[in-house]
Amino acid sequence: MRVQVGQWRWLLLFLLLAMWIGVESPARGKHDDSDPTKPAALLPDDTLLYLDVPAPERLVQKLLQHPTVAAVLELDAVKPNLRGPQFMAFKAGLALVEASLGAEWPALVADLSGNGIVVAALPGENRFVAILQARDEGRLKKAAESLLNLSAMEARNQGGQPPWRIEERGTAKIAIFDGFAMVRSGTLLALATRVDDAEAVLKRMSGTDRADTLAASSAFQASLQNAKRDDDSPDAVLWVNLEKIRAAGVAPALTQAVSDNPAAELVFGGVLATLGTNAAATTTLHLSDSALRLEATTDYRLDQVQGPREYWFGVDGRSEAPAWIPANSDLGPTAMQLSSYRDLGQWWLNKELLFTDSVVADLVQADSQLSTVFGGLDFGGEVLGAFEPGVQILVSGQPGSNVANASEQNQGSLQIPGFAIVGQLREPRQMTRRFKVAFQSVMGFVNLGLAQGGLPQYDVDTQTIEGGCECLSRIWVEDEADLESPVYSFSPSLIIKDGRFVLGSDAAWVRRLSDSPSPAAKVATGSDSDEPDSKTSEAHESRHINTSLRLDWQVVVGLLRMNRDTLVAQNMIENGNSRTTAGKEVDQLLQGLELISRVDFKIETDPEQMRLIGQIDLAQPQAKTPSEEQR
């Protein structure tokens, strides 16, 4: 029987073969594996990216025992592939490798990379270096000898010669393959996509060239220390050399003085400004049974926040996002909450310093048109400037509707949730009437467009209330109205009440937000409530949350399920599938999305650092009953 090892295994075979042929260097022997920067001593100081997985064995065990991974393997979209020919060939090849090495693959991971794996990107095209830190040199050599027969068998079966050559480099050797090269010293093995990079690593391994290494970089050392300040056991650490990336020109957004995208500037302008001046940034990954957490950290200095981007950072860099409105959950769920510190008036007034000339010209034209809508008021200084810094966007977990009984809508119609933008007016007595008149003017233009399209128009009910005004719109539903039209999902409305400005797509959602009680002083997130001790509490007190986003993922999936028929129709159009096939694919997608429970993201600062923190809370799969397990 002919044994087909398969192309997917060539990298592993070459890796162990290179270990077997070895690199006989003067530095061969014992290594100080307690030094976490040792792989960095083999890399040049102009390294762009440095990814370190310090404990691959621990990460593999987490994945093998993770309940979400087990749930993924049970998905209808995944199970057929586990019985397919490709996966069966993979299992057969893996079993062959395990039999040859005398151990199962988790144990091989522990032996061959027990002290960590590092992958680095260097300046230039297709320049990568991977460094494997084995636990036992003798074990690696013995394993490589067992696999040598497999690689020879593969070459014979293919009717060719072994796809490598061995070249001498002084007293050492280098294994050169098609597209990469390998070198080894003791328990360290390096793979490089370019031969000259492999040779440079070889020189550092032998101790003949230790100048200008990444390990000697002060920015690299400081970043790693900061990354492990709060947690010394991340599952992966990514260090980014911002200074060299800017010099290499591979990230234009980090070198641009002005932006050509006003929306991107509004959302991420402060982050890009900080990354555009800092030397480095570090990201850590933490995986648990309940969540996946990413935290990116970079330096934060007061001189970075001064100037036109004070609208983003706040006075003295102490921006604080407004607290979320505690919408009454008894009235229905909330799908999304976004709260962010932004001084919209200053953002608009500083447009000449923030944007390109073409964008500024467009904004100046828009300024003139918007000023007309607001009765001649300057849009930036008087309209946007009428708001306190801070904006919120909230999305309902229920579809908006102009119909008194939402269930009357056809099930095949598009179900669009209500959404709203919330702000706080500085001088509500002076601006309430202005916004009420402007809303009426805008709805007049909307009705004109609807009439030209043969669609029904909105009836706007405007009234003055104590402490503000209400402008509620609704379309009169005719007896034979086509309720599938998206227009029936919208009832644009504005309520100003005690200075709270709520503008949204659904009258019921706008009223719910305007009637909600005043929120607490600070935004609360799930991670902030788990303070282990007073020291950590003091550290959190010095942090300022600039932006906070929360998605109740189960509610989002519920909204998608309401629109299943629309998703199926879109799948049929885009992919040419039958309704049955499209429905199956949509159901499989929704089944996979249900494995996520919640998504949180926030940007926070303290006197020394800026952090971007993202966390995905994983839904805990329900335990199967004995009868289900038997099936």
Secondary structure, 3 states (H helix, E strand, C coil): CCCCCCHHHHHHHHHHHHHHHCCCCCCCCCCCCCCCCCHHHHCECCCCEEEEECCHHHHHHHHHCCHHHHHHHCCCCCHHHHCCHHHHHHHHHHHHHHHHHCCCHHHHHHHHHCCCEEEEECCCCCCEEEEEECCCHHHHHHHHHHHHHHHHHHHHHCCCCCCEEEEEECCEEEEEECCCEEEEECCEEEEECCHHHHHHHHHHHHCCCCCCEHHHCHHHHHHHHHHCCCCCCCCEEEEECHHHHHHHCCCHHHCCCCECCHHHHHHHHHHHHHHCCCCCEEEEEEECCCEEEEEEEEECCHHHHCCCCHHHHCHHHCCCCCCCCCCCHHHCCEEEEEEECCCHHHHHHCHHHHECHHHHHHHHHHHHHHHHHCCCCCHHHHHHHHECCCEEEEEEEEECCCCCCHHHCCCCCCCCEEEEEEEEECCHHHHHHHHHHHHHHHHHHHHHHHHHCCCCCEEEEEEEECCEEEEEEEECCCCCCCCCCHHHHCCCEEEEECCEEEEECCHHHHHHHHHCCCCCCCCCCHHHHCCCCHHHHHHHHCCEEEEEEEEEHHHHHHHHHHCHHHHHHHHHHHHCCCHHHHHHHHHHHHHHHCCEEEEEEEEEECCCEEEEEEEEEECCCCCCCHHHHHC
